[in-house]
Amino acid sequence: MDIVLALKALIMGLVEGFTEFLPISSTGHLILTEHLLGFQGMEEKMKVFEIVIQAGAIFAVCWEYRARIAAVLTGLGDRKQQRFAINVLIAFLPAAVLGVLFSKAIKASLFAPVPVALAFIIGGLVILWVEKRERDNPAMVRIHSVDDMTPMDAIKIGIAQAFALIPGTSRSGATIMGSMLFGLSRKVATEFSFFLAIPTLLGATVYSLYKERALLSAADLPLFSIGTVAAFISAFLCVRWLLRYISTHTFTAFAWYRIAFGLLVLVTGYTGMVVWAD
């Protein structure tokens, strides 16, 4: 195995895991990391790699919430579990449908550093606005448990998640901020984002792997395994940390990080300090 490629796979896996469930865009970070690590000319293979290691992050959430997932799967005769499963399914559908219809066009035009950097900045401003709105209107929070959500809440959150089809927006960021706008508490918004990630990311992974199956090779298994394991471990640690963090903090720090990071990409590209690919 090429040690340099193995190290790059490890870095990509860690980036995926640490960013997938934070409101800072894992796709955006992976695109930028891919350019920095020098994967130019391997774009097609890297698309498959990024799809595969995403599975590691999914398994991390499944493990963290294994008790609730088991309760849903074994208790679908229970009204509460039925309502929860239906809400997750409803919220999943908008992004799934729009992704199938427009993912090719989006990848062709927006999977590049400059659009990603702009999405970082705009997303950061949105987070600042949502946090200020909740701070100024604490009474807007009306849902304090995922079990109190209605199908209408779910469809609104699903529409919000669909904005994450734009790379750099952040699936978790769009879901959490949308949820907070529609009355979910910060904790519930974050937890529902985790639950919604399971069918969303799993569906995207299976669909993308099927489409790109011709690019799969047994020779890639060692590198893919390194990236997937790294993504699982880092995502698991990140989910645990984020749940503790939001109990005493807002998402404002992530907003400023997004803005600073986006500006850094634009400035380094404009000045020639970093040659970002078009």
Backbone hydrogen bonds, N-H to C=O, Kabsch-Sander energy under -0.5 kcal/mol:
donor,donor_aa,acceptor,acceptor_aa,energy
3,I,1,M,-0.5
6,A,2,D,-2.3
7,L,3,I,-2.4
8,K,4,V,-2.2
9,A,5,L,-2.5
10,L,6,A,-2.2
11,I,7,L,-2.4
12,M,8,K,-2.6
13,G,9,A,-2.3
14,L,10,L,-2.3
15,V,11,I,-2.5
16,E,12,M,-2.5
17,G,13,G,-2.4
18,F,14,L,-2.6
19,T,15,V,-1.5
20,E,16,E,-1.9
22,L,19,T,-0.6
24,I,19,T,-0.5
24,I,22,L,-2.0
25,S,22,L,-0.8
29,H,25,S,-1.8
30,L,26,S,-2.7
31,I,27,T,-2.5
32,L,28,G,-2.1
33,T,29,H,-2.9
34,E,30,L,-2.7
35,H,31,I,-1.7
36,L,32,L,-2.2
37,L,33,T,-2.5
38,G,35,H,-0.8
39,F,34,E,-1.9
42,M,39,F,-2.5
46,M,42,M,-2.7
47,K,43,E,-1.8
48,V,44,E,-1.3
49,F,45,K,-2.2
50,E,46,M,-2.9
51,I,47,K,-1.5
52,V,48,V,-2.5
53,I,49,F,-2.6
54,Q,50,E,-1.0
55,A,51,I,-0.6
55,A,52,V,-1.4
56,G,53,I,-0.9
57,A,53,I,-0.9
58,I,54,Q,-1.8
59,F,55,A,-2.5
60,A,56,G,-1.4
61,V,57,A,-1.6
62,C,58,I,-2.4
63,W,59,F,-2.3
64,E,60,A,-2.2
65,Y,61,V,-2.5
66,R,63,W,-1.2
69,I,65,Y,-2.5
70,A,66,R,-2.5
71,A,67,A,-2.1
72,V,68,R,-2.2
73,L,69,I,-2.6
74,T,70,A,-2.4
75,G,71,A,-1.1
78,D,75,G,-2.3
82,Q,78,D,-2.4
83,R,79,R,-2.5
84,F,80,K,-2.1
85,A,81,Q,-2.5
86,I,82,Q,-2.6
87,N,83,R,-2.4
88,V,84,F,-2.1
89,L,85,A,-2.2
90,I,86,I,-2.8
91,A,87,N,-2.4
92,F,88,V,-1.5
93,L,89,L,-1.4
96,A,92,F,-1.7
97,V,93,L,-2.8
98,L,94,P,-2.5
99,G,95,A,-2.3
100,V,96,A,-1.9
101,L,97,V,-1.9
102,F,98,L,-2.8
103,S,99,G,-2.1
106,I,102,F,-2.4
107,K,103,S,-2.6
108,A,104,K,-1.8
109,S,105,A,-1.4
110,L,106,I,-3.0
111,F,106,I,-0.5
111,F,107,K,-0.7
112,A,110,L,-2.2
116,V,112,A,-2.0
117,A,113,P,-2.8
118,L,114,V,-2.3
119,A,115,P,-2.2
120,F,116,V,-2.3
121,I,117,A,-2.0
122,I,118,L,-2.6
123,G,119,A,-2.6
124,G,120,F,-2.1
125,L,121,I,-2.1
126,V,122,I,-2.1
127,I,123,G,-2.1
128,L,124,G,-2.1
129,W,125,L,-2.1
130,V,126,V,-2.7
131,E,127,I,-2.7
132,K,128,L,-2.1
133,R,129,W,-2.5
134,E,130,V,-2.3
135,R,131,E,-2.3
136,D,132,K,-2.5
137,N,133,R,-1.3
140,M,137,N,-2.2
141,V,138,P,-1.4
142,R,140,M,-0.7
142,R,183,G,-2.4
143,I,183,G,-2.2
144,H,142,R,-0.5
148,D,145,S,-2.0
149,M,146,V,-1.0
154,A,150,T,-2.1
155,I,151,P,-2.4
156,K,152,M,-1.9
157,I,153,D,-2.2
158,G,154,A,-2.4
159,I,155,I,-2.0
160,A,156,K,-2.0
161,Q,157,I,-2.5
162,A,158,G,-1.4
163,F,159,I,-0.6
163,F,160,A,-1.2
164,A,161,Q,-2.1
165,L,162,A,-1.8
166,I,163,F,-1.7
169,T,166,I,-2.0
174,A,170,S,-2.8
175,T,171,R,-2.4
176,I,172,S,-3.0
177,M,173,G,-2.7
178,G,174,A,-2.1
179,S,175,T,-2.5
180,M,176,I,-2.4
181,L,177,M,-2.2
182,F,178,G,-1.6
183,G,180,M,-1.3
184,L,179,S,-2.6
185,S,143,I,-2.2
189,A,185,S,-2.9
190,T,186,R,-2.0
191,E,187,K,-2.5
192,F,188,V,-2.9
193,S,189,A,-1.7
194,F,190,T,-1.7
195,F,191,E,-2.3
196,L,192,F,-2.9
197,A,193,S,-1.4
198,I,194,F,-0.8
198,I,195,F,-0.9
200,T,196,L,-1.7
201,L,197,A,-3.0
202,L,197,A,-0.5
202,L,198,I,-2.1
203,G,199,P,-2.5
204,A,200,T,-2.2
205,T,201,L,-2.4
206,V,202,L,-2.6
207,Y,203,G,-2.5
208,S,204,A,-2.4
209,L,205,T,-2.6
210,Y,206,V,-2.0
211,K,207,Y,-2.1
212,E,208,S,-2.3
213,R,210,Y,-1.0
215,L,212,E,-2.1
216,L,213,R,-1.2
220,D,217,S,-1.6
221,L,218,A,-1.4
224,F,220,D,-2.6
225,S,221,L,-2.5
226,I,222,P,-2.0
227,G,223,L,-2.3
228,T,224,F,-2.4
229,V,225,S,-2.6
230,A,226,I,-2.3
231,A,227,G,-2.2
232,F,228,T,-2.4
233,I,229,V,-2.4
234,S,230,A,-2.4
235,A,231,A,-2.4
236,F,232,F,-2.4
237,L,233,I,-2.2
238,C,234,S,-2.2
239,V,235,A,-2.7
240,R,236,F,-2.0
241,W,237,L,-2.3
242,L,238,C,-3.0
243,L,239,V,-2.0
244,R,240,R,-1.3
245,Y,241,W,-2.6
246,I,242,L,-2.5
247,S,244,R,-0.7
248,T,245,Y,-1.6
249,H,245,Y,-1.1
254,F,251,F,-0.5
255,A,251,F,-1.5
256,W,252,T,-2.1
257,Y,253,A,-2.0
258,R,254,F,-2.6
259,I,255,A,-2.3
260,A,256,W,-2.7
261,F,257,Y,-2.9
262,G,258,R,-2.7
263,L,259,I,-2.4
264,L,260,A,-2.2
265,V,261,F,-2.1
266,L,262,G,-2.1
267,V,263,L,-3.0
268,T,264,L,-2.7
269,G,265,V,-1.9
270,Y,266,L,-2.5
271,T,267,V,-2.5
272,G,268,T,-0.7
273,M,268,T,-0.9
274,V,268,T,-1.9
276,W,274,V,-1.3
